Amino acid sequence: MSDTESDNEYDAIVVGGGAAGLSAALVLTRARRRVAVVDGGRPRNAPAAHMQGFLSRDGLPPAELVEMGRAEVTRYGGHLVEDTVSGVVRHEGPRFDVRLASGTTLATRRVIVATGLRDEIPDVAGAWDRWGRDLLHCPYCHGHEVRDEPLGVLGQGSGPVQHALLVRQWSPDVVLFTHGSTPTAEERQQLSARGIVVDDRPVRRLVVEDDELRGVELDDGSVVARRAVFVRPRFVPHSDLLVGLGCATGDDGWPVVDPTGATTVPGVWAAGNVANPRAQVITAAGEGSAAAIALNNDLVDEDVRHALTYATTEQGATT
């Protein structure tokens, strides 16, 4: 093969350079595998100023974690490719051709997809401008930073009542804006028992002054003062590559994976939010590590099979 071809051949290609992808690449490069990480530089948590709940990295800006991870991967010989993947073709072996938007094709023995998910949030004026700042989705990630403040829960998406009851853990002043959702009588009793106010008026917009959330304006023009608002978005996995490869999805539309992240297509793993919508940064990193170990073990098995075949062939040639 030519030098150019060898430069484009890898043991594993990781698609996605967030916590899951970089963690997987770190494990594999330390296992002396030839690895490339392809990433387009659009992380889901970019709006967040800090990352919470990650042991030893609590409060670190997400971008700094990524930079630290990239430096670690390159230190062990990993290749970082700033591009996006337009498609992956599987061949027998298994072997894969990873096609990049730039026109380059990379060959690899195995693939880890760590492309994350996208958030679909309510169509409320000002929502996207505040997303990840004071319009929040995860109380475990952000609740401590707004503890004891007047908080709101926007009742659109899955489980707004349960979300409001959870947010109550961080503040005694919580308002659930139902915004079209319809809590049952039993749920209203639960909310009342916890001191959570229920406001059934439609939400018009988020009120922002001096680049800070000041309240929630309702359809009748009144404003309820709030310091932060929580909402459960609809999570949609960036799973086009997996679906294109033929990986099975469940009834909920999410990729089917085993505990190591292995998909139903041999040679393909998924790690982080692309397969697990509940994975926080620290969880995604762990899933990336688990996928990498399983992938490497699979390569070891293949290496042994090839060695046995070669040894048998050589033995036959000398007899």
C-alpha positions in Angstrom: 0.0 0.0 0.0 1.1 3.6 -0.5 2.2 6.0 2.2 -1.0 8.0 1.7 -3.1 4.9 2.1 -1.3 3.8 5.3 -1.7 7.3 6.8 -5.5 6.9 6.4 -5.8 3.5 8.0 -6.7 3.0 11.6 -7.5 0.4 14.2 -10.4 2.5 15.4 -12.1 5.8 14.4 -14.0 7.7 17.0 -16.7 9.9 15.6 -17.3 12.7 18.1 -14.8 14.5 20.3 -16.7 15.1 23.5 -16.2 13.4 26.8 -17.3 10.0 25.5 -15.3 10.1 22.4 -12.1 11.4 23.9 -12.2 9.0 26.8 -12.6 6.1 24.3 -9.7 7.5 22.3 -7.5 7.8 25.4 -8.0 4.2 26.4 -7.3 3.0 22.8 -4.2 5.1 22.3 -2.8 3.9 25.6 -3.5 0.3 24.3 -1.2 1.2 21.4 -3.9 1.3 18.8 -3.8 3.6 15.9 -6.8 5.9 16.5 -8.4 9.0 14.9 -11.0 11.2 16.5 -13.2 13.1 14.0 -15.0 16.0 15.4 -16.8 19.0 14.0 -16.4 21.3 17.0 -20.0 21.8 18.0 -20.4 20.4 21.5 -23.9 20.2 23.0 -22.8 21.8 26.3 -21.1 24.8 24.6 -23.6 27.3 26.2 -22.8 26.1 29.7 -20.2 28.2 31.6 -19.2 25.4 33.9 -19.5 21.6 34.3 -20.6 20.3 37.6 -20.6 16.9 39.3 -17.5 15.6 37.6 -15.2 14.3 40.3 -11.9 16.4 40.4 -13.2 18.6 37.6 -16.3 20.2 39.3 -16.8 23.8 38.0 -14.4 23.4 35.1 -15.6 25.0 31.8 -16.6 22.3 29.4 -14.3 23.6 26.7 -11.3 23.2 29.1 -12.1 19.6 29.7 -12.2 19.0 25.9 -8.9 20.7 25.4 -7.3 18.7 28.2 -8.7 15.5 26.7 -7.4 16.4 23.2 -4.0 17.0 24.6 -3.9 13.7 26.4 -5.0 11.8 23.3 -2.4 13.4 21.1 0.3 12.8 23.7 -0.3 9.1 23.2 -0.2 9.3 19.4 -3.9 9.8 18.6 -4.9 11.8 15.6 -7.4 14.6 15.8 -9.3 15.3 12.6 -11.4 18.5 12.5 -14.1 17.5 10.1 -17.6 15.9 10.0 -18.4 12.4 8.9 -20.8 12.2 6.0 -21.2 8.5 6.0 -19.7 5.1 7.0 -19.6 2.0 4.8 -19.1 -1.4 6.3 -17.2 -4.2 4.5 -16.6 -7.8 5.5 -14.0 -8.4 8.1 -15.4 -6.2 9.5 -13.8 -3.1 7.9 -15.1 0.3 7.4 -14.7 3.3 5.2 -15.4 6.6 7.0 -16.2 9.3 4.6 -15.5 12.9 5.6 -17.3 16.0 4.5 -14.0 17.3 3.1 -13.8 14.4 0.7 -11.3 12.3 2.5 -12.0 8.7 3.2 -10.4 6.9 6.3 -10.2 3.2 6.6 -10.6 1.5 9.9 -11.1 -1.8 11.6 -13.7 -0.6 14.1 -15.9 2.5 14.8 -17.1 4.2 17.9 -19.9 6.7 17.4 -20.1 9.3 20.1 -22.0 12.0 18.3 -24.3 12.9 21.2 -27.8 14.3 20.9 -29.7 17.5 20.2 -32.2 19.2 22.5 -35.6 20.3 21.4 -36.9 23.0 23.8 -40.3 24.7 23.9 -41.1 27.4 21.4 -41.0 30.3 23.9 -39.5 33.7 23.0 -36.0 34.0 24.4 -35.6 30.3 25.2 -32.6 29.6 23.0 -30.8 32.8 24.1 -30.9 31.6 27.7 -30.4 27.9 27.0 -27.7 26.4 29.3 -27.4 29.7 31.2 -30.6 30.2 33.2 -33.0 28.1 31.2 -31.7 24.7 32.4 -32.6 21.1 32.1 -30.7 19.1 34.7 -31.1 20.0 38.4 -28.1 17.7 39.2 -26.0 19.7 36.9 -27.2 23.2 37.8 -29.5 23.1 40.8 -26.8 23.8 43.4 -25.8 27.0 41.6 -29.4 28.4 41.8 -30.3 26.9 45.2 -32.8 28.9 47.4 -33.6 31.2 44.4 -37.1 31.6 43.0 -37.2 28.9 40.3 -39.7 27.9 37.6 -40.4 24.7 35.7 -41.7 25.0 32.2 -44.3 22.2 31.8 -43.6 21.1 28.3 -41.9 17.9 27.4 -41.8 14.7 29.4 -42.8 14.5 33.1 -43.1 18.2 34.1 -44.7 17.3 37.4 -41.8 14.9 38.3 -39.4 17.6 37.2 -41.0 20.2 39.4 -40.9 17.8 42.4 -37.2 17.2 41.8 -36.4 20.9 41.4 -38.1 21.5 44.8 -35.1 19.7 46.3 -33.0 22.8 45.7 -35.4 25.6 46.5 -38.6 26.1 48.5 -39.9 28.6 45.9 -40.9 26.7 42.8 -43.6 27.5 40.2 -44.7 25.0 37.7 -45.9 26.7 34.5 -48.0 24.0 33.0 -47.9 25.7 29.5 -50.4 23.3 28.0 -49.6 20.2 30.0 -52.4 18.9 32.2 -51.4 17.6 35.7 -53.8 15.1 37.2 -55.7 15.8 40.4 -53.4 13.5 42.2 -50.3 15.3 40.8 -51.7 18.6 41.8 -52.1 17.3 45.4 -48.5 16.2 45.3 -47.3 19.6 44.1 -49.4 21.4 46.7 -48.1 19.2 49.5 -44.6 20.2 48.5 -45.5 23.9 48.3 -45.1 24.1 44.6 -47.3 26.7 42.9 -49.1 25.7 39.7 -49.8 28.3 37.1 -51.9 27.2 34.2 -51.6 30.3 32.1 -49.7 30.0 28.8 -46.1 31.3 28.8 -45.3 34.1 26.3 -41.6 34.7 26.8 -38.7 34.8 29.2 -38.0 38.3 30.6 -34.3 39.2 30.5 -32.7 42.4 31.8 -28.9 43.1 31.9 -28.3 39.7 30.5 -30.0 37.9 33.4 -33.3 36.1 33.6 -35.7 38.2 35.6 -39.0 36.4 35.2 -41.6 34.6 33.0 -44.1 36.6 31.1 -47.5 35.0 30.8 -50.1 35.3 28.0 -52.0 37.9 29.9 -49.0 40.2 30.2 -48.2 39.5 33.9 -44.7 38.6 34.9 -43.7 36.0 37.5 -40.3 36.8 38.9 -37.9 33.9 38.5 -34.2 33.5 38.8 -33.9 30.4 36.7 -36.3 28.1 34.8 -35.9 24.3 34.3 -37.4 22.4 31.4 -37.1 18.8 30.2 -36.3 19.1 26.5 -37.1 16.4 24.0 -33.8 14.5 23.4 -33.1 13.5 19.8 -30.0 11.3 19.2 -27.5 12.2 16.4 -27.8 8.6 15.3 -27.9 9.0 11.5 -24.6 7.2 11.1 -25.7 4.3 13.2 -29.0 4.0 11.4 -27.2 4.2 8.1 -25.0 1.3 9.1 -28.1 -0.8 9.9 -27.8 -0.6 13.7 -31.1 -1.5 15.4 -33.1 1.1 17.2 -35.7 0.5 19.9 -39.4 1.5 19.8 -38.3 4.8 21.3 -36.0 5.5 18.4 -32.8 5.2 20.4 -29.9 2.8 19.3 -29.9 -0.6 20.9 -26.6 -1.3 22.7 -25.3 -3.8 25.2 -23.7 -2.8 28.5 -20.4 -2.1 26.7 -22.0 0.1 24.0 -21.8 -2.5 21.3 -24.5 -2.1 18.7 -26.3 -4.8 16.7 -23.8 -4.3 13.9 -20.4 -6.1 14.5 -17.5 -3.7 14.8 -19.6 -0.7 15.8 -20.0 0.8 19.3 -22.0 3.8 20.5 -21.1 5.8 23.6 -22.5 8.7 25.5 -25.6 10.7 24.7 -26.1 9.2 21.3 -27.3 6.0 23.0 -28.0 7.2 26.6 -30.0 10.5 26.9 -29.4 10.6 30.7 -25.6 10.4 30.6 -24.0 13.3 32.2 -20.4 14.3 31.3 -18.8 11.9 33.8 -21.2 9.1 32.8 -20.4 9.7 29.1 -16.7 9.5 29.8 -17.2 6.2 31.6 -19.2 4.8 28.7 -16.5 5.8 26.3 -13.9 4.0 28.3 -16.1 0.8 28.5 -16.7 0.9 24.8 -13.0 1.3 24.1 -12.1 -1.7 26.3 -14.7 -3.9 24.6 -13.5 -2.8 21.2 -9.9 -3.5 22.0 -10.7 -6.9 23.3 -12.5 -7.6 20.0 -9.4 -6.5 18.1 -7.2 -8.8 20.2 -9.5 -11.7 19.3 -9.1 -10.8 15.6 -5.4 -10.4 15.9 -5.1 -13.9 17.4 -7.3 -15.4 14.6 -5.1 -13.7 12.0 -1.9 -14.9 13.7 -3.2 -18.5 13.8 -4.1 -18.4 10.1 -0.7 -17.0 9.3 1.1 -19.6 11.4 -0.9 -22.4 9.8 -0.1 -21.1 6.4 3.6 -20.8 7.1 3.6 -24.3 8.6 2.0 -25.7 5.5 4.5 -24.0 3.3 7.4 -25.5 5.1 6.1 -29.1 5.1 
